[in-house]
Amino acid sequence: MTLFDLVPIALVDDDEAYAKAQIAKAVAHGFEVTWFKTWAEAKEPIREKRFKALILDARGQVDEHSPTEDIDHLHEARRDLDQWKGANIHIPYVINTGFDEGATKNRRDERRYLKGNEKDLYAELQSLVDRSNEQALRDRYADVFAVLQVPYLDAVADPMFMDALRFVDRGDKSGSDRLFMNPLRQVVEHFFYAAHRHGLLPDVLVKPRVNQRLSALFLRGERVLYPSRSSATVALKCDRPMMPRIVADALDNILRVTSESSHADETAEDSNYSLDNLEALHEHGVTPYLLSTIVFQLMDVLVWFKKFAAKYPDPKANRTWLHEEAVGSDGVPLLDGDTKELGRVVVKKRNDNTYAHAGDAYINKDLIKLHSLVDGDLVSGQVKQVELNGQSKWEFTTITKH
């Protein structure tokens, strides 16, 4: 660990010998200690936010004129720290006390540690610093974190995004950024679920699992062949392109960079993706800012979504923009009355619906009743193209229950 990696903290203690010992000891715990003998010396540097946290001696000196050490300096320090919060200056602190210094009453938000038991003290300081840094990031990017919660994305996306953002904010260049790629891709998956709930994506792209590549293409405004170009059965399109091209390009880059194949070690003899391959991890370190790029691009995507949702708040109305068109395997629209065979597909039926789906076709209530179909049944049969609510759909005409 270099000096530049150490977290700067302040120690206010009138015991010079103890302070010098802590300056040396703190390095092993990841901290760089700056010592001040009195609160008067420490006050201005601390207020200028030079330090991430503060260690206060329970009994000390207010200034060089203090006749003896007492708790007055602690009262003054508390008062100043509380006042600074009004100016958005939040300095976390712990109190360090000797065995005979338990005279002052604890505040609920304070932690006290006995001198000689600094291991726990530094662990608590690290926790305080982490929480303080996280809050600073939340304040700085409040518009982004507003999207990482209901009614937009599920709240589980928040910690995954925060972990990556904290890593970027630290300026870590160890190569461990690849460990955050999969969690960020999960955040994107939650974004697609949110877009679907808001009526911006057709069901087939998110149920039962999100197809992230096709969902991104659809939001870009492209005509999407599902399930793939080579075996298309449905063409999906939208009346209007929703996502601006520059935001769509950012989303495309995020998906490309977070793809597992993007981080495979191409110089290795085999192509297995291994997170614990130290050599590959070090080689990956030649792209230390790649994670930063996609974290901030994802911010743009999330902020765009919130603004778009505010402009078009009605999911039901938004779904009227979406259209499905039955196509052949070549992607060409089928003529009315065209038929095809569907083999062994699972019935999906909600109890409150009079119809059901299986594969890419729907089953009318007469066939459901005739075959006593329930959710989870396995069926095959012939389907034909029909017009339903102005859209081309596949409908079962015959069914075999397996």
Secondary structure as UniProt FT lines:
FT   HELIX           3..5
FT   STRAND          7..12
FT   HELIX           16..27
FT   TURN            28..30
FT   STRAND          31..36
FT   HELIX           39..47
FT   TURN            48..49
FT   STRAND          53..57
FT   STRAND          60..61
FT   TURN            64..65
FT   HELIX           72..85
FT   TURN            86..88
FT   STRAND          93..97
FT   TURN            99..100
FT   TURN            108..109
FT   STRAND          112..114
FT   TURN            115..116
FT   HELIX           118..140
FT   HELIX           142..145
FT   TURN            146..147
FT   TURN            150..152
FT   TURN            155..156
FT   HELIX           157..170
FT   HELIX           176..180
FT   HELIX           181..197
FT   TURN            198..199
FT   HELIX           203..205
FT   HELIX           212..220
FT   STRAND          224..226
FT   TURN            230..231
FT   STRAND          234..238
FT   HELIX           245..258
FT   HELIX           260..263
FT   TURN            266..267
FT   TURN            275..276
FT   HELIX           278..284
FT   TURN            285..286
FT   TURN            288..289
FT   HELIX           290..311
FT   HELIX           315..319
FT   TURN            320..321
FT   STRAND          322..327
FT   TURN            329..330
FT   TURN            336..337
FT   STRAND          339..348
FT   TURN            351..352
FT   STRAND          356..358
FT   TURN            359..360
FT   STRAND          361..363
FT   HELIX           365..371
FT   TURN            375..376
FT   STRAND          378..388
FT   TURN            389..390
FT   STRAND          391..396
FT   STRAND          400..401
//
